[in-house]
Amino acid sequence: VFLANSPYHERNWSTYRHRPARARQLLERAGCRRGADGIYVCDGNRLSLRFTTTAGVPRRELMVRLAQAQLREVGIEVVPVFGPASAVLGSPDSLLVQGNFDVLLFSWIQGPSTEGPADIFGCQQPRNYTGYCDRLVTRDLVNATQTLDDARRVGLLNRVDVRLARAVPAIPLFQTTFLDARKTSVRGVVPNGFGPFFWDSENWWLAE
């Protein structure tokens, strides 16, 4: 919920790490067995995932190749599926909206305030593409967007983040970086991880 450069960020997702041996152990405990090609078969089904994202975006294509190599290490096949943004993300009939994928790589673009998570993880909300629904999470999200008390809002949202880390409706992979440049005489600028540079410009001032 809070990005890594936020003063309110807590390491709620820190239990998820790159542990190939542990992944293989969990698969075998579930009854999966590796085939001759090194890919696990579970209940007669080859563990092969369609990894979908938009074509022509080098960063996303690189991420699919990295995921393919890392998952192959634990016996999971990744089949890349690249398509135009309109077919993958941008319409009511897109793969994302229809849920027609095994794994889909995309990004949410939010403002620097706290309204975004409610749209993404609240029950039946417009950007909740995963279908995740937890009434306690929705309650806390609604309360967080309605309170003016910063400490209470931060507490509610980090409580939401803990529940999301347990349920894993989506997997946060990385935070995009932005470059802010300004003269040293411009004071009061507060950078944020979501990008809009002028979001708090009413609080800027010029030093003499």
Secondary structure by P-SEA (a helix, b strand, c coil): cccccccccccccccccccaaaaaaaaaaacccccccccccccccccccccccccccaaaaaaaaaaaaaaaaabbbbbbbbbcccccccccccccccccccbbbbbbbbccccccccccccccccccccccccaaaaaaaaaaaccccaaaaaaaaaaaaaaaaaaccccccbbbbbbbbbcccccccccccccccccccccccccc
